Amino acid sequence: MKKTVLVFIILILTASAYGAENKARDIMVKVDNRDDGQTLISRVSLTTYRYIKKGGKNIPAEKPRVKVIDFIKKDYGIREKDHKSISIVIEPKSEKGIGFLQYDYEESGKDTDQWMYLSAMRKVKRIVSGNDNEPKTGSFFGSEFNYEDMEAHNINDYTYRLPGSETYKNKHCHVIEAIPIPEKAKKSNYSRALLWVDSKDFIILKSVLFNRNGKKNKKIYNNRIVKIEGILVPREIVVINLTAHRRTTMTYGKIALNSPVEDRFLTRRTLTDKGFRKRKLDLYQKVKSDVLVKSI
């Protein structure tokens, strides 16, 4: 009888854990399926500085470095889960023309392709890891966003748990733990992540990332979320590097969604062809952007 009761309890606990895991994945599927527009055109500023703690606050310990970037993204595929994006530095003048091109793929196991163009050297560099068992190193234009942070994440590359729920910024949130599967873990800078997902709108409001040694490494906040054409967009993304004591704020200026973007613009030609790049950027930045936005 005792053995039967023990087996019954084990079955209940197993079923409960399985149900919780399924619920966590279902939540992340809703996050993944949230409409973010077929194209996005924006001018972005990146502000980065080293900070010190003073009076419970993070205070700049140096003059912030600011870069202004033109950013354009387009979705592809039947489910619009493949993405191509390009980022071009506009300011400061000394770095003008430096570019970053990225292709993300929905296909599980297919790595994101990334290229960096160094205008002073007139050279395109493909960004790769040292080997198949190492993550990529380096940062996005010297910010605290590393190359992995810029990638679109495939939902099948992670397993999910639902430790609980919390109220964050007056919003009820599911707290999701995401752990990379072994194949992904070999190439990732992170061993796991905690995600605060708005239970109403299924947008991630906050993330805590843990390094390969299991220690807290970064906090990422999606702030100033607005609704444009019925689509939720964070106008500010803050990443705090807890290890390096550095902070980057990515601020979106004007935002245009679902405007036409030529496929040929999202290629390496745009990185290297200055004339072509300037003509197209001038055209895209003249696209009417959303002015009347609704904060949530």
C-alpha positions as CSV (number, residue, x, y, z in Angstrom):
1,M,0.0,0.0,0.0
2,K,2.8,2.4,0.9
3,K,4.5,1.7,-2.4
4,T,1.3,2.4,-4.2
5,V,0.8,5.7,-2.4
6,L,4.4,6.7,-3.1
7,V,4.1,5.9,-6.8
8,F,0.8,7.9,-6.9
9,I,2.5,11.0,-5.3
10,I,5.4,10.7,-7.8
11,L,3.0,10.6,-10.7
12,I,1.2,13.7,-9.4
13,L,4.4,15.7,-8.9
14,T,5.6,14.7,-12.3
15,A,2.4,15.7,-14.0
16,S,2.4,19.0,-12.1
17,A,6.0,19.8,-13.2
18,Y,5.1,18.8,-16.8
19,G,2.0,21.0,-16.7
20,A,4.0,24.0,-15.3
21,E,6.7,23.6,-18.0
22,N,4.0,23.5,-20.7
23,K,2.4,26.6,-19.3
24,A,5.7,28.4,-19.3
25,R,6.3,27.4,-22.9
26,D,2.8,28.5,-23.9
27,I,3.5,31.9,-22.4
28,M,6.7,32.2,-24.4
29,V,4.9,31.1,-27.6
30,K,2.6,34.1,-27.1
31,V,5.6,36.4,-26.6
32,D,7.1,35.0,-29.7
33,N,3.9,35.4,-31.8
34,R,3.3,39.0,-30.7
35,D,3.0,41.3,-33.7
36,D,6.1,43.6,-34.0
37,G,5.5,44.9,-37.5
38,Q,6.8,43.6,-40.8
39,T,9.3,46.4,-41.1
40,L,10.8,48.9,-38.7
41,I,12.7,52.1,-39.5
42,S,14.1,54.2,-36.7
43,R,16.9,56.5,-35.7
44,V,18.5,55.2,-32.4
45,S,20.8,56.7,-29.9
46,L,23.2,54.6,-27.8
47,T,24.4,56.1,-24.6
48,T,27.1,54.2,-22.7
49,Y,29.1,54.9,-19.5
50,R,30.8,53.3,-16.5
51,Y,28.8,53.8,-13.3
52,I,29.4,53.8,-9.6
53,K,26.8,53.3,-6.9
54,K,26.0,56.4,-4.8
55,G,23.1,56.8,-2.5
56,G,21.5,53.6,-3.9
57,K,21.7,54.9,-7.4
58,N,24.0,54.2,-10.4
59,I,25.8,57.4,-11.1
60,P,28.0,58.0,-14.3
61,A,31.7,57.8,-13.4
62,E,32.7,59.2,-16.8
63,K,31.4,61.2,-19.6
64,P,28.8,59.2,-21.5
65,R,29.7,58.1,-25.0
66,V,26.8,58.7,-27.4
67,K,26.3,57.2,-30.9
68,V,23.4,57.9,-33.3
69,I,22.5,55.0,-35.5
70,D,20.0,54.5,-38.4
71,F,18.3,51.1,-37.9
72,I,16.2,49.3,-40.4
73,K,14.6,45.8,-40.0
74,K,12.4,43.6,-42.2
75,D,10.8,40.2,-41.5
76,Y,10.7,37.3,-44.0
77,G,9.2,33.9,-44.4
78,I,5.7,32.5,-44.2
79,R,5.6,33.2,-40.4
80,E,7.7,36.3,-40.7
81,K,10.2,34.8,-38.2
82,D,13.3,35.3,-40.3
83,H,14.7,38.8,-40.0
84,K,17.2,41.0,-41.7
85,S,18.4,44.2,-40.1
86,I,21.1,46.8,-40.7
87,S,22.5,49.5,-38.4
88,I,24.6,52.4,-39.7
89,V,26.5,54.9,-37.4
90,I,25.6,58.5,-38.3
91,E,27.3,60.2,-35.3
92,P,30.0,60.8,-34.1
93,K,31.6,62.0,-37.3
94,S,34.8,59.9,-36.6
95,E,32.7,56.7,-36.7
96,K,30.3,57.6,-39.4
97,G,29.6,54.8,-41.9
98,I,30.5,51.9,-39.5
99,G,27.8,49.3,-40.1
100,F,26.3,46.1,-38.7
101,L,24.3,43.7,-40.8
102,Q,22.4,40.8,-39.2
103,Y,20.3,37.8,-40.6
104,D,18.2,35.8,-38.1
105,Y,16.6,32.5,-39.0
106,E,13.6,30.7,-37.6
107,E,15.1,27.3,-38.4
108,S,16.3,25.7,-35.1
109,G,20.0,25.2,-35.0
110,K,20.8,27.7,-37.7
111,D,23.1,30.4,-36.3
112,T,22.5,34.1,-36.8
113,D,24.7,35.6,-39.5
114,Q,26.4,38.9,-38.5
115,W,28.8,41.2,-40.4
116,M,30.6,44.4,-39.2
117,Y,31.8,47.0,-41.7
118,L,34.7,49.2,-40.5
119,S,34.5,52.3,-42.8
120,A,38.1,53.5,-42.0
121,M,39.5,50.1,-43.2
122,R,36.8,49.6,-45.9
123,K,36.5,46.0,-44.8
124,V,33.6,43.8,-44.0
125,K,34.2,41.4,-41.1
126,R,32.1,38.3,-40.5
127,I,31.4,37.9,-36.8
128,V,31.9,34.3,-35.6
129,S,32.9,32.5,-32.5
130,G,36.3,30.9,-32.0
131,N,34.8,27.4,-32.4
132,D,31.5,25.6,-32.1
133,N,31.8,25.3,-28.4
134,E,32.3,29.0,-27.7
135,P,30.0,32.1,-27.8
136,K,30.8,35.1,-29.9
137,T,32.8,37.8,-28.2
138,G,32.6,41.6,-28.7
139,S,30.0,44.3,-28.4
140,F,27.5,46.1,-30.6
141,F,29.2,49.4,-31.4
142,G,31.1,49.5,-28.1
143,S,27.9,49.2,-26.0
144,E,27.0,46.8,-23.3
145,F,24.8,44.9,-25.8
146,N,27.0,42.0,-27.0
147,Y,26.4,40.3,-30.4
148,E,24.3,37.6,-28.8
149,D,22.0,40.2,-27.2
150,M,21.3,41.5,-30.7
151,E,20.1,38.1,-32.0
152,A,16.5,37.0,-32.3
153,H,16.1,34.0,-30.0
154,N,14.5,30.8,-31.3
155,I,11.9,29.5,-28.8
156,N,13.0,25.9,-29.4
157,D,16.5,26.7,-28.2
158,Y,15.3,26.9,-24.6
159,T,13.4,25.0,-22.0
160,Y,11.1,27.0,-19.7
161,R,9.9,27.0,-16.1
162,L,7.3,29.1,-14.4
163,P,8.7,29.8,-10.8
164,G,5.9,32.2,-10.1
165,S,4.5,35.7,-10.7
166,E,5.2,39.2,-9.5
167,T,3.9,42.7,-9.9
168,Y,6.4,44.9,-11.7
169,K,5.7,48.5,-12.5
170,N,2.1,48.0,-11.5
171,K,1.7,45.2,-14.1
172,H,1.1,41.5,-13.2
173,C,3.9,39.5,-14.7
174,H,4.7,35.9,-15.2
175,V,8.3,35.2,-14.1
176,I,9.8,32.7,-16.6
177,E,13.1,30.9,-16.3
178,A,14.7,30.1,-19.7
179,I,17.5,27.6,-19.9
180,P,19.3,27.0,-23.2
181,I,19.3,23.4,-24.5
182,P,22.8,21.8,-24.5
183,E,23.5,22.6,-28.2
184,K,22.6,26.3,-27.6
185,A,24.4,26.4,-24.2
186,K,27.7,25.6,-25.9
187,K,27.4,28.8,-28.0
188,S,25.8,31.1,-25.4
189,N,27.3,33.6,-23.0
190,Y,24.4,32.8,-20.6
191,S,23.5,29.8,-18.6
192,R,19.9,30.9,-17.9
193,A,17.6,33.9,-17.9
194,L,14.7,35.2,-15.8
195,L,12.1,37.0,-17.7
196,W,9.3,39.2,-16.4
197,V,6.4,38.8,-19.0
198,D,3.4,41.1,-18.9
199,S,0.5,38.7,-18.4
200,K,-1.9,40.9,-20.4
201,D,0.2,42.0,-23.4
202,F,2.9,39.2,-23.4
203,I,5.8,41.6,-23.8
204,I,9.0,41.1,-21.8
205,L,9.5,44.0,-19.4
206,K,12.6,43.0,-17.6
207,S,15.3,40.3,-18.0
208,V,18.1,39.1,-15.7
209,L,20.8,37.1,-17.4
210,F,23.3,34.8,-15.7
211,N,26.8,34.1,-17.1
212,R,28.2,30.7,-17.8
213,N,29.3,30.3,-14.2
214,G,25.7,30.9,-13.0
215,K,26.3,34.4,-11.6
216,K,24.1,37.4,-12.4
217,N,25.7,39.2,-15.4
218,K,23.2,41.7,-16.8
219,K,19.8,43.3,-16.3
220,I,17.8,44.4,-19.3
221,Y,14.8,46.7,-19.1
222,N,12.2,47.5,-21.8
223,N,10.9,50.9,-20.9
224,R,8.6,53.6,-22.2
225,I,6.4,51.1,-24.0
226,V,4.1,52.7,-26.5
227,K,1.5,51.5,-28.9
228,I,2.0,52.4,-32.6
229,E,-0.5,51.2,-35.1
230,G,-1.7,48.8,-32.5
231,I,1.8,47.3,-32.0
232,L,3.6,47.6,-28.7
233,V,7.2,49.0,-29.0
234,P,9.7,49.9,-26.2
235,R,11.1,53.3,-27.0
236,E,14.0,52.7,-24.5
237,I,16.0,49.6,-23.7
238,V,18.5,49.7,-20.8
239,V,21.2,47.1,-20.2
240,I,23.2,47.2,-17.0
241,N,26.3,45.1,-17.0
242,L,26.7,44.0,-13.3
243,T,30.1,42.6,-13.9
244,A,31.7,45.5,-15.7
245,H,29.6,48.2,-13.9
246,R,28.6,49.7,-17.2
247,R,25.3,50.8,-18.6
248,T,23.9,51.4,-22.1
249,T,20.6,53.1,-22.9
250,M,19.2,52.5,-26.4
251,T,16.6,55.2,-27.2
252,Y,14.4,55.0,-30.3
253,G,13.6,58.4,-31.8
254,K,11.0,58.4,-34.5
255,I,9.6,55.0,-35.4
256,A,8.0,53.9,-38.7
257,L,6.4,50.5,-38.8
258,N,5.3,48.5,-41.9
259,S,6.8,51.0,-44.4
260,P,8.3,49.5,-47.6
261,V,12.0,48.4,-47.4
262,E,13.8,47.1,-50.4
263,D,15.4,43.7,-50.1
264,R,18.6,44.9,-51.8
265,F,19.1,47.5,-49.1
266,L,19.5,44.7,-46.4
267,T,22.7,43.3,-48.0
268,R,26.5,43.8,-47.7
269,R,26.3,46.3,-50.6
270,T,24.8,48.8,-48.2
271,L,27.7,48.4,-45.9
272,T,30.4,49.1,-48.5
273,D,28.7,51.3,-51.1
274,K,28.7,54.8,-49.6
275,G,26.6,56.5,-52.3
276,F,24.0,53.8,-52.4
277,R,23.8,53.7,-48.6
278,K,23.4,57.5,-48.3
279,R,20.6,57.7,-51.0
280,K,18.6,54.9,-49.4
281,L,19.1,56.1,-45.8
282,D,18.0,59.7,-46.8
283,L,14.9,58.1,-48.4
284,Y,14.0,55.9,-45.5
285,Q,14.5,58.6,-42.8
286,K,12.0,60.7,-44.7
287,V,9.3,58.1,-44.3
288,K,6.5,59.4,-42.1
289,S,7.0,58.1,-38.6
290,D,4.5,57.8,-35.8
291,V,4.2,61.0,-33.8
292,L,1.0,60.3,-31.9
293,V,1.8,57.3,-29.8
294,K,-0.1,55.9,-26.8
295,S,1.8,54.9,-23.7
296,I,0.7,51.8,-21.8
